């Protein structure tokens, strides 16, 4: 599945888009990302599924659009 990365997350991974296989939940995805990119463990970020913020351990279905977004503040 294609995962889009933004901000500091794309700087750490040196990519704006990566392919990750065999993830079924948000937690699976995060764990896989931490294994491949240990520096992400020091970052707060959100996982969006189909343009909406995901919840802990939400299921990821084939065809879902996934993005990792750094924590941000508005004002």
RODREN-141867 format. One record per atom (N, C-alpha, C, CB): residue in three letters; atom name; x, y, z. Coordinates in Angstrom, 3 decimals, decimal comma, padded with zeros to 6 digits. Each point is the difference from the previous one (the first is absolute). Glycine has a CB too. Layout:
! RODREN-141867
 resn name     east    north       up
  ALA   CA        X        Y        Z
...
//
This chain:
! RODREN-141867
 resn name     east    north       up
  UNK    N  000,837 -001,167  000,000
  UNK   CA -000,837  001,167  000,000
  UNK    C  000,885  001,234  000,000
  UNK   CB -001,839 -001,238  001,204
  UNK    N  001,361  002,271 -001,842
  UNK   CA  000,737  001,248 -000,070
  UNK    C -000,311  000,837  001,237
  UNK   CB -000,036 -000,063 -002,531
  UNK    N  001,084  000,622  003,135
  UNK   CA -000,144  000,865  001,161
  UNK    C  000,649  001,337 -000,347
  UNK   CB -000,003 -001,979  001,633
  UNK    N -000,756  003,057 -001,479
  UNK   CA  000,518  001,340 -000,250
  UNK    C  000,561  000,569  001,294
  UNK   CB -001,663  000,357 -001,869
  UNK    N  002,777  000,369  001,755
  UNK   CA  000,649  000,596  001,174
  UNK    C  000,145  001,497 -000,195
  UNK   CB  001,238 -002,141  000,451
  UNK    N -001,407  002,896  000,639
  UNK   CA  000,041  001,451 -000,083
  UNK    C  000,922  000,577  001,070
  UNK   CB -002,328  000,004 -000,930
  UNK    N  002,811  001,215  000,669
  UNK   CA  000,788  000,751  000,966
  UNK    C  001,254 -000,722  000,449
  UNK   CB -002,087  001,039  000,737
  UNK    N  002,338 -000,979  000,563
  UNK   CA  001,204 -000,601  000,589
  UNK    C  000,060 -001,502 -000,275
  UNK   CB -000,021  001,760  001,790
  UNK    N -001,132 -002,394 -001,950
  UNK   CA -000,027 -001,440 -000,252
  UNK    C  000,617 -000,327 -001,355
  UNK   CB -002,055 -000,201  001,421
  UNK    N  001,800  001,043 -002,411
  UNK   CA  000,619 -000,231 -001,310
  UNK    C  001,491  000,321  000,048
  UNK   CB -002,185  000,530 -001,135
  UNK    N  002,578  000,411  001,981
  UNK   CA  001,429  000,311  000,150
  UNK    C  000,743 -001,180  000,630
  UNK   CB -000,551  002,454  000,231
  UNK    N -000,039 -003,064  000,791
  UNK   CA  000,640 -001,130  000,684
  UNK    C  000,121 -001,197 -000,932
  UNK   CB -000,915  000,807  002,192
  UNK    N -000,148 -001,093 -002,934
  UNK   CA -000,004 -001,179 -000,878
  UNK    C  000,640  000,271 -001,353
  UNK   CB -002,057 -000,756  001,148
  UNK    N  002,279  002,041 -001,438
  UNK   CA  000,543  000,422 -001,301
  UNK    C -000,914 -000,434 -001,155
  UNK   CB  002,330 -000,151  000,953
  UNK    N -003,632  000,186 -000,681
  UNK   CA -000,987 -000,375 -001,012
  UNK    C -001,327  000,694  000,305
  UNK   CB  001,142 -002,240 -000,355
  UNK    N -001,903  002,508 -000,680
  UNK   CA -001,348  000,530  000,192
  UNK    C -001,049 -001,095 -000,153
  UNK   CB  000,775  002,226 -000,840
  UNK    N -000,315 -003,393  000,384
  UNK   CA -000,899 -001,129 -000,229
  UNK    C  000,809 -001,284  000,121
  UNK   CB -001,507  001,383 -001,522
  UNK    N  000,976 -002,355  002,254
  UNK   CA  000,671 -001,297  000,124
  UNK    C -001,033 -001,110 -000,169
  UNK   CB  001,766  000,982  001,546
  UNK    N -001,282 -002,166 -001,833
  UNK   CA -000,861 -001,184 -000,098
  UNK    C  000,218 -000,870  001,233
  UNK   CB  000,076  000,062 -002,542
  UNK    N -001,163 -000,464  003,175
  UNK   CA  000,046 -000,891  001,163
  UNK    C -000,979 -001,134 -000,277
  UNK   CB  000,622  001,897  001,625
  UNK    N -000,177 -003,120 -001,421
  UNK   CA -000,867 -001,157 -000,252
  UNK    C -000,416 -000,671  001,307
  UNK   CB  001,129 -000,344 -002,215
  UNK    N -002,233 -000,350  002,158
  UNK   CA -000,448 -000,873  001,086
  UNK    C -000,223  000,712  001,328
  UNK   CB  001,216 -001,799 -001,129
  UNK    N -001,913  002,932  001,099
  UNK   CA -000,426  000,624  001,250
  UNK    C -001,517 -000,038  000,042
  UNK   CB  002,053  001,507  000,084
  UNK    N -002,582 -001,871  001,061
  UNK   CA -001,446 -000,143  000,143
  UNK    C -000,629  001,080  000,859
  UNK   CB  000,309 -002,415 -000,279
  UNK    N  000,514  003,053  001,146
  UNK   CA -000,519  001,019  000,910
  UNK    C  000,959  001,177  000,062
  UNK   CB -001,185 -001,762  001,347
  UNK    N  000,709  002,850 -000,758
  UNK   CA  000,844  001,178  000,207
  UNK    C  001,205 -000,366  000,853
  UNK   CB -002,007  001,509 -000,190
  UNK    N  001,801 -002,322  001,227
  UNK   CA  001,128 -000,405  000,847
  UNK    C  001,033 -000,804 -000,783
  UNK   CB -001,532 -000,016  001,974
  UNK    N  001,074 -000,877 -002,858
  UNK   CA  000,934 -000,748 -000,859
  UNK    C  000,828  000,966 -000,841
  UNK   CB -001,597 -001,956 -000,080
  UNK    N  000,927  002,944 -000,500
  UNK   CA  000,682  000,967 -000,846
  UNK    C  001,043  000,777  000,800
  UNK   CB -002,053  000,186 -001,434
  UNK    N  001,660  000,313  002,601
  UNK   CA  000,946  000,763  000,821
  UNK    C  001,196 -000,862  000,403
  UNK   CB -001,897  001,410  000,853
  UNK    N  001,643 -002,629 -000,437
  UNK   CA  001,103 -000,882  000,400
  UNK    C  000,944 -000,269 -001,169
  UNK   CB -001,490 -001,057  001,715
  UNK    N  000,945  000,843 -002,888
  UNK   CA  000,827 -000,227 -001,185
  UNK    C  000,833  001,244 -000,318
  UNK   CB -001,715 -001,624 -000,894
  UNK    N  001,091  002,787  001,034
  UNK   CA  000,735  001,248 -000,254
  UNK    C  001,114  000,197  001,021
  UNK   CB -002,071  001,008 -000,991
  UNK    N  001,805 -001,322  002,259
  UNK   CA  001,027  000,140  001,039
  UNK    C  001,167 -000,955 -000,248
  UNK   CB -001,772  000,695  001,639
  UNK    N  001,486 -001,904 -002,127
  UNK   CA  001,066 -000,960 -000,314
  UNK    C  000,878  000,515 -001,135
  UNK   CB -001,476 -001,882  000,759
  UNK    N  000,833  002,402 -001,787
  UNK   CA  000,740  000,448 -001,179
  UNK    C  000,662  001,360  000,208
  UNK   CB -001,589 -001,296 -001,405
  UNK    N  000,947  002,163  002,172
  UNK   CA  000,488  001,359  000,248
  UNK    C -000,034  000,290  001,503
  UNK   CB -000,819  000,757 -002,285
  UNK    N  001,813 -001,235  003,051
  UNK   CA -000,012  000,161  001,463
  UNK    C -000,135  001,451  000,473
  UNK   CB  001,393 -002,032  000,099
  UNK    N -000,933  002,984 -000,892
  UNK   CA -000,099  001,415  000,400
  UNK    C -001,454  000,467  000,117
  UNK   CB  002,198  000,417 -001,125
  UNK    N -003,122 -001,119  000,504
  UNK   CA -001,410  000,379  000,106
  UNK    C -000,531 -000,180  001,415
  UNK   CB -000,307 -000,636 -002,384
  UNK    N  000,952 -000,202  003,180
  UNK   CA -000,460 -000,217  001,367
  UNK    C  000,082  001,274  000,829
  UNK   CB  000,732 -002,374 -000,170
  UNK    N  000,098  003,317 -000,256
  UNK   CA  000,145  001,269  000,719
  UNK    C -000,980  001,055 -000,492
  UNK   CB  002,399 -000,534  000,353
  UNK    N -003,262  000,179 -001,283
  UNK   CA -000,926  000,955 -000,602
  UNK    C -001,445 -000,327  000,355
  UNK   CB  001,617  000,348 -001,868
  UNK    N -002,397  000,694  002,087
  UNK   CA -001,440 -000,193  000,147
  UNK    C -000,604  000,169 -001,392
  UNK   CB -000,029  000,850  002,439
  UNK    N -000,812 -001,788 -002,821
  UNK   CA -000,655  000,114 -001,294
  UNK    C -001,335 -000,716  000,021
  UNK   CB  002,224  000,154 -001,129
  UNK    N -003,042  000,212  000,179
  UNK   CA -001,328 -000,582 -000,154
  UNK    C -000,024 -000,853 -001,255
  UNK   CB -001,066  001,953  001,195
  UNK    N  000,244 -002,978 -001,162
  UNK   CA -000,248 -000,806 -001,195
  UNK    C -001,392  000,372 -000,496
  UNK   CB  001,512 -001,929  000,792
  UNK    N -001,586  002,323 -002,050
  UNK   CA -001,292  000,300 -000,614
  UNK    C -000,353 -001,130 -000,961
  UNK   CB  000,383  002,508  000,219
  UNK    N -001,633 -002,927 -000,164
  UNK   CA -000,520 -001,016 -000,910
  UNK    C -001,133  000,649 -000,781
  UNK   CB  000,644 -001,941  001,553
  UNK    N -000,480  001,975 -002,867
  UNK   CA -001,014  000,615 -000,866
  UNK    C -000,341  001,429  000,441
  UNK   CB -000,930 -002,285 -000,450
  UNK    N  001,976  003,051  000,749
  UNK   CA -000,095  001,425  000,338
  UNK    C -000,619  000,269  001,365
  UNK   CB -000,181  000,441 -002,411
  UNK    N  000,110 -001,444  003,286
  UNK   CA -000,526  000,204  001,349
  UNK    C  000,969 -000,565  001,017
  UNK   CB -002,359 -000,088 -000,858
  UNK    N  002,515  000,792  001,980
  UNK   CA  000,895 -000,461  001,056
  UNK    C -000,476 -001,362  000,500
  UNK   CB  000,539  002,390  000,669
  UNK    N  000,405 -003,318 -000,576
  UNK   CA -000,353 -001,355  000,433
  UNK    C -000,051 -000,088  001,518
  UNK   CB  001,054 -000,933 -002,069
  UNK    N -001,604 -000,167  002,544
  UNK   CA  000,004 -000,284  001,431
  UNK    C  000,989 -001,134  000,260
  UNK   CB -002,426  000,761  000,251
  UNK    N  002,764 -000,955  001,018
  UNK   CA  000,959 -001,039  000,372
  UNK    C -000,483 -001,352 -000,499
  UNK   CB  000,693  001,318  002,028
  UNK    N  000,192 -002,034 -002,675
  UNK   CA -000,229 -001,360 -000,484
  UNK    C -001,139 -000,119 -001,013
  UNK   CB  000,856 -000,775  002,172
  UNK    N -001,169  001,874 -002,851
  UNK   CA -001,021 -000,053 -001,055
  UNK    C  000,469 -000,919 -001,126
  UNK   CB -000,773  002,344  000,575
  UNK    N -000,146 -003,067 -001,147
  UNK   CA  000,330 -000,912 -001,092
  UNK    C  000,275  000,790 -001,280
  UNK   CB -001,420 -001,807  001,053
  UNK    N  002,404  001,317 -001,824
  UNK   CA  000,328  000,574 -001,295
  UNK    C -000,434 -001,010 -001,056
  UNK   CB  001,971  001,352  000,940
  UNK    N -002,787 -000,877 -001,880
  UNK   CA -000,530 -000,881 -001,037
  UNK    C  000,731  000,238 -001,324
  UNK   CB -002,250 -000,017  001,148
  UNK    N  002,292 -000,989 -002,006
  UNK   CA  000,608  000,207 -001,320
  UNK    C -000,675  001,180 -000,705
  UNK   CB  000,561 -002,469 -000,164
  UNK    N  000,254  003,300 -000,440
  UNK   CA -000,530  001,150 -000,716
  UNK    C -000,127  001,259  000,837
  UNK   CB -001,191 -001,598 -001,392
  UNK    N  001,341  001,488  002,727
  UNK   CA -000,034  001,194  000,848
  UNK    C  001,156  000,921 -000,361
  UNK   CB -001,094 -001,304  001,862
  UNK    N  000,857  002,603 -001,782
  UNK   CA  001,050  000,990 -000,206
  UNK    C  000,579  000,353  001,363
  UNK   CB -001,124  000,922 -002,099
  UNK    N  002,435 -001,150  002,253
  UNK   CA  000,661  000,166  001,289
  UNK    C  000,986  001,153 -000,077
  UNK   CB -000,270 -002,453  000,502
  UNK    N  000,275  003,292  000,526
  UNK   CA  000,972  001,091  000,095
  UNK    C  000,471  000,115  001,443
  UNK   CB -001,084  001,233 -001,936
  UNK    N  002,365 -000,923  002,096
  UNK   CA  000,563  000,288  001,319
  UNK    C  000,217  001,500  000,073
  UNK   CB  001,126 -002,289  000,181
  UNK    N -001,724  002,901  000,836
  UNK   CA  000,055  001,450  000,147
  UNK    C  000,652  000,362  001,318
  UNK   CB -002,055  000,251 -001,408
  UNK    N  003,033  000,669  001,387
  UNK   CA  000,628  000,415  001,238
  UNK    C -001,013  000,758  000,871
  UNK   CB  002,253  000,117 -001,160
  UNK    N -002,001 -000,103  002,458
  UNK   CA -000,845  000,767  000,901
  UNK    C  000,091  001,468 -000,403
  UNK   CB  000,330 -001,676  001,898
  UNK    N -001,446  002,386 -001,802
  UNK   CA -000,003  001,404 -000,389
  UNK    C -000,939  000,755  000,927
  UNK   CB  000,516 -000,579 -002,415
  UNK    N -000,329  001,873  002,470
  UNK   CA -000,831  000,858  000,825
  UNK    C -000,646  001,059 -000,884
  UNK   CB  001,474 -000,406  002,020
  UNK    N -002,645  000,775 -001,690
  UNK   CA -000,694  001,033 -000,763
  UNK    C -000,167  001,251  000,832
  UNK   CB -001,193 -001,752 -001,310
  UNK    N  000,714  002,763  000,684
  UNK   CA -000,210  001,185  000,800
  UNK    C -000,403  001,175 -000,732
  UNK   CB  001,555 -000,859  001,448
//
